[in-house]
Amino acid sequence: MQIVDDNHQQLLGAPFRHIKSRKKFFSAFLLTAALTLSCHSNAEAESTSMAPIQLAQAPPQFIPTDVTPFTINPERNNFNPGYKFKLFQALPERLWFNLSTEISQRLDTNVLFTADRPKADYVFRVLPNVTVGYNIAKNTSVYVNYFVIKDTFATHGFLNAPTTQSLSWGIQHNKRLGDKTTLQYNLQARELWQAQGLHQFDFIPGMTLIHSITPKSVIYASTLLQMRGGQYFVAPTREIDPFYTLGYLHMHGPWTFIATDTLVTNFRHGPFNDSIPKESNVTMIADFEVNRPVVKRFPSLLAFVRAEPIFNWDSHRAPGLSGFDFRLYSGLRFITSKPSYYAQTQNLKKQLMNQENNPKSPNGTTPPNAAGPYKTKI
């Protein structure tokens, strides 16, 4: 039985003129609808698989040194004279803090960290970082730290949604190994928020060795162990990540040159069944930075350029953990910091006490009435 006449065939168009029965028409209609729904479903699934926030996993654009950064104190900004010194004198001598905000733009050659067919992008980043500490003893202090990483991508818009935040508290102890070397022990516990529905907790013990070659050249080595879990103060249940860092810093006039190399090994196999992501991998991040104050009289505001090659391997080509990426940063960094004066005050008091107990005359001999006119009161 014909279901359409010639007029209807002209309205339906050429693709349907060969259909001569209801059964064939409905079969073709159902097949077309099924193909359309299948294509839509596949496209939606592909879009969902590319959006890390919907899968509650760590965003692929963050590298280990982004979310677990290692820095040394910016000593250039600790000794600025003038109004800031007067302000710091009004604060408790045991209190110390480091405040920094970095605004940068970068070229990212493999933004999704894939083993092949890398995708490049232009990224704008804002990174405020605040650390406040208090000396509970001469060389021991407790502190809290908070930082935010917000990236905005020009092409890969689905990566804009996550805003990484870190909140931690810790305790650190400094030990002098001679006049030019310091060993710092550190223990940190923190919460890390990377995506909706994803909760990370880290215990991070570590130590840093800093040696001054000259007053303007410093070398340092750091190692830390990041033990990650999914519940508050329960770790490691997801992964164990040792970090190894070597660095060199040199100041020449207003210029500062920094070179660092960090090796990170992520262990996520064995007992860690709740790992996010699941694959273990190894990452090496090198950083080469040049910075200088924008204005000579205001050394807290720095302009910088940084090159950052990143190597990933042993990840079985897992997306987000593989391939080579090169990042080229440029931007501004504002830094202000106050050291704790407690240790210096204690050392000064100790020196005065030693002079009081062992006074010497101008010619270097101890006078017989040492407890008399040569005694100094504090």
C-alpha positions in Angstrom: 0.0 0.0 0.0 1.3 3.4 -0.9 1.4 5.8 2.0 2.1 9.0 0.2 1.0 10.5 -3.1 3.1 12.5 -5.5 2.4 15.8 -3.7 3.5 14.3 -0.4 6.6 12.9 -2.0 7.5 16.3 -3.2 7.0 17.7 0.3 9.1 14.9 1.9 11.9 15.3 -0.6 14.0 13.0 -2.6 15.5 10.9 0.3 12.0 9.4 1.1 10.7 8.8 -2.4 11.9 5.2 -2.4 9.9 4.3 0.6 6.8 2.4 -0.5 5.3 1.1 2.8 4.7 2.1 6.4 7.0 -0.6 7.6 9.9 0.7 5.6 9.2 4.3 6.6 9.0 3.6 10.3 12.1 1.4 10.1 14.1 4.2 8.4 12.7 6.7 10.9 13.7 4.6 13.9 17.2 3.9 12.4 17.7 7.7 11.9 16.6 8.5 15.4 18.8 5.8 16.9 21.9 7.1 15.0 21.2 10.7 16.0 20.8 9.7 19.7 23.9 7.5 19.5 26.0 10.4 18.0 24.7 12.8 20.7 25.4 10.3 23.4 29.0 9.7 22.2 29.7 13.4 21.9 28.3 14.0 25.4 30.3 11.2 26.8 33.5 12.5 25.1 32.8 16.0 26.5 32.2 14.5 30.0 35.4 12.4 29.9 37.4 15.5 29.1 36.0 17.6 31.9 37.9 16.6 35.1 35.7 18.4 37.5 32.7 16.2 36.5 34.7 13.1 37.2 35.9 14.4 40.5 39.6 13.9 39.7 42.6 16.1 39.9 42.7 18.6 37.0 45.4 17.6 34.5 47.0 21.0 34.1 48.5 21.0 37.6 52.0 19.6 38.2 53.3 18.4 41.6 55.3 21.6 42.3 52.2 23.7 41.6 50.2 22.1 44.4 53.1 21.2 46.7 55.5 24.1 46.1 59.0 24.4 47.5 60.4 27.9 48.0 63.1 29.4 50.1 62.6 32.7 52.0 62.9 35.7 49.7 65.7 37.4 51.7 65.9 40.3 49.3 62.7 41.5 50.8 63.4 40.9 54.4 65.7 43.8 55.0 64.0 46.8 53.5 64.6 50.0 55.6 62.1 52.8 56.1 58.5 52.6 57.0 58.2 48.9 56.7 60.9 48.3 59.3 59.1 50.6 61.7 55.9 48.8 61.2 57.6 45.4 61.8 59.0 46.8 65.0 55.5 47.4 66.3 54.6 43.7 65.7 55.5 40.9 68.1 59.2 39.9 67.7 58.2 36.2 67.6 55.8 36.7 64.7 56.9 36.1 61.1 55.1 36.0 57.8 55.6 35.7 54.1 52.9 37.2 51.7 53.1 36.8 48.0 50.8 37.2 45.0 51.8 36.1 41.5 50.0 37.1 38.3 51.3 35.4 35.2 50.6 34.4 31.7 52.1 31.4 30.0 52.4 29.3 26.9 51.6 25.7 27.7 52.5 23.2 24.9 50.8 20.1 26.3 48.0 21.4 28.6 46.3 17.9 28.9 49.6 16.0 29.5 49.0 13.4 26.8 51.6 11.0 25.4 50.8 12.1 21.8 48.9 14.8 19.9 49.7 17.5 22.5 47.3 20.5 22.7 48.8 23.9 23.3 47.0 26.8 25.1 47.5 30.2 26.5 46.9 30.4 30.3 46.4 33.2 32.7 47.1 32.4 36.4 46.6 34.1 39.7 48.4 32.7 42.7 48.1 34.3 46.2 50.1 32.6 49.0 50.1 33.5 52.7 52.2 32.0 55.5 52.0 33.2 59.1 54.2 31.7 61.8 55.1 32.2 65.5 58.3 31.2 67.3 57.5 28.9 70.3 61.3 28.5 70.9 64.5 30.1 69.7 64.7 28.0 66.5 61.3 26.3 66.4 58.0 27.8 65.2 54.5 26.8 64.2 52.8 28.2 61.2 49.7 28.2 58.9 49.7 28.4 55.2 46.9 29.1 52.6 47.2 29.5 48.8 44.9 29.5 45.8 45.6 28.6 42.2 43.2 29.9 39.6 43.9 29.2 35.9 41.9 30.6 32.9 42.4 29.0 29.5 42.0 30.6 26.2 41.0 27.4 24.3 40.3 24.6 26.7 37.4 26.3 28.6 36.3 23.1 30.4 39.5 23.4 32.5 38.5 26.8 33.9 36.1 25.4 36.5 38.5 23.9 39.1 40.0 26.4 41.6 42.7 24.7 43.7 43.0 25.7 47.3 45.4 24.5 50.0 45.1 25.1 53.8 47.8 23.7 56.1 49.4 24.0 59.5 52.9 22.9 60.4 55.9 23.1 62.6 59.5 23.8 61.6 62.9 23.7 63.3 66.0 25.5 62.1 69.5 24.2 63.0 72.7 26.1 62.2 75.5 24.0 60.8 78.2 26.6 60.9 78.1 30.2 59.8 76.9 29.5 56.2 74.7 26.4 56.4 71.2 25.9 57.8 69.2 22.7 58.1 65.5 23.1 58.4 63.1 20.3 59.5 59.4 20.7 58.6 56.2 18.7 59.2 53.0 19.9 57.6 49.4 18.6 57.6 47.1 20.1 55.0 43.8 19.9 53.2 43.8 20.2 49.4 40.7 21.0 47.3 41.2 20.4 43.5 37.8 19.6 42.1 34.1 19.2 43.1 33.6 16.0 45.1 37.4 15.4 45.5 38.9 15.6 49.0 42.6 15.2 49.6 44.6 15.2 52.8 48.4 15.2 53.1 51.0 14.6 55.7 54.2 16.2 54.4 57.4 15.8 56.5 60.6 17.2 54.9 63.9 18.8 55.4 65.9 21.5 53.5 69.6 22.2 53.5 70.6 25.8 52.6 74.3 26.8 52.1 75.5 30.3 51.4 78.4 30.2 49.0 78.7 34.0 49.1 76.3 36.6 50.5 74.7 36.7 47.0 74.9 33.0 46.0 72.9 30.2 47.6 72.6 26.5 46.9 70.0 24.3 48.5 68.6 20.8 48.5 65.2 19.6 49.7 63.5 16.3 50.2 59.9 15.8 51.4 57.5 12.9 51.5 53.9 13.6 50.6 51.6 10.9 52.2 48.0 11.3 50.8 44.7 10.1 52.0 41.0 10.7 51.4 40.0 11.5 55.0 41.0 14.0 57.6 44.3 13.0 59.3 44.1 9.5 57.8 47.1 9.0 55.4 48.5 7.4 53.4 45.6 5.6 51.9 45.8 6.9 48.4 49.5 7.4 47.4 53.0 8.2 48.6 55.0 10.8 46.7 58.7 11.6 47.5 60.0 14.9 46.2 63.7 15.6 45.6 64.8 19.2 44.8 68.2 20.8 44.0 68.4 24.6 43.5 70.8 27.5 43.0 70.1 31.2 43.5 72.3 34.1 42.6 71.8 37.9 42.9 73.6 40.3 40.7 72.6 43.9 41.3 68.9 44.1 40.9 68.7 40.8 39.1 68.0 37.4 40.6 68.7 34.1 38.8 67.1 30.9 40.0 67.6 27.4 38.7 65.8 24.4 40.3 65.2 20.7 39.4 62.6 18.6 41.1 62.1 14.8 40.8 58.7 13.4 41.9 57.8 9.7 42.1 54.1 8.9 42.6 53.4 5.5 44.1 49.7 4.6 43.6 49.8 0.8 43.3 49.8 -2.0 45.9 47.6 -1.2 48.9 46.4 2.1 47.5 43.1 1.1 46.0 41.5 4.5 46.4 44.1 6.5 44.4 43.0 9.5 42.3 44.3 9.0 39.6 45.0 5.3 39.5 48.3 5.2 37.6 51.7 5.7 39.2 54.2 7.9 37.3 57.4 9.8 37.5 57.7 13.5 36.8 60.8 15.8 36.5 60.2 19.6 36.6 63.0 22.0 35.9 62.6 25.8 36.5 64.9 28.6 35.2 63.8 32.0 36.3 65.1 35.6 36.0 63.5 38.4 38.0 64.2 42.0 39.1 62.3 44.7 40.8 60.0 46.8 38.6 61.0 49.9 40.5 64.4 50.2 42.3 62.9 51.9 45.3 60.1 49.4 45.7 61.9 46.0 45.6 58.8 44.0 46.7 57.3 44.1 43.2 59.2 41.8 40.8 58.9 41.2 37.1 59.9 37.7 36.1 60.3 35.3 33.2 60.4 31.6 33.8 61.0 28.6 31.5 59.7 25.2 32.8 60.3 22.0 30.9 58.3 19.1 32.3 59.0 15.4 31.7 56.6 12.5 32.5 57.3 8.8 32.2 56.4 5.4 33.5 52.6 6.2 33.4 51.6 3.7 30.7 50.5 6.6 28.5 47.7 7.6 30.9 46.1 11.0 29.9 47.0 13.7 32.4 50.2 12.0 33.5 52.1 11.5 30.2 54.2 13.3 27.6 56.5 16.3 27.6 55.3 19.8 28.3 57.0 23.1 28.1 55.8 26.2 29.9 57.0 29.7 29.4 55.8 32.2 32.0 56.0 36.0 32.3 54.4 38.1 35.0 54.5 40.1 38.2 55.1 38.9 41.7 54.5 40.9 44.9 56.4 39.7 48.0 56.6 41.1 51.5 57.9 39.3 54.5 58.8 39.8 58.1 61.3 37.5 59.8 61.1 36.6 63.5 63.5 38.6 65.5 63.3 36.3 68.5 66.4 34.2 67.7 68.5 37.3 67.0 67.3 38.8 70.3 68.2 35.7 72.2 71.7 35.5 70.6 72.3 39.2 71.4 71.3 38.6 75.0 73.6 35.6 75.2 76.5 37.7 73.8 75.9 40.4 76.4 75.7 37.9 79.2 79.0 36.4 78.1 80.6 39.8 78.1 79.2 40.5 81.5 80.6 37.2 82.9 84.0 37.6 81.1 84.7 41.3 80.7 87.9 42.5 79.2 89.8 45.7 79.4 90.6 47.7 76.2 94.1 46.1 76.1 92.5 42.6 76.2 93.3 41.7 79.8 90.7 40.9 82.5 90.8 43.6 85.2 90.8 42.5 88.8 87.5 44.2 89.6 85.7 42.6 86.7 82.4 42.5 88.6 82.6 46.3 89.2 82.8 49.1 86.6 82.9 46.7 83.6 79.6 45.1 84.4 76.8 45.8 81.9 73.2 45.8 82.8 70.5 44.5 80.4 
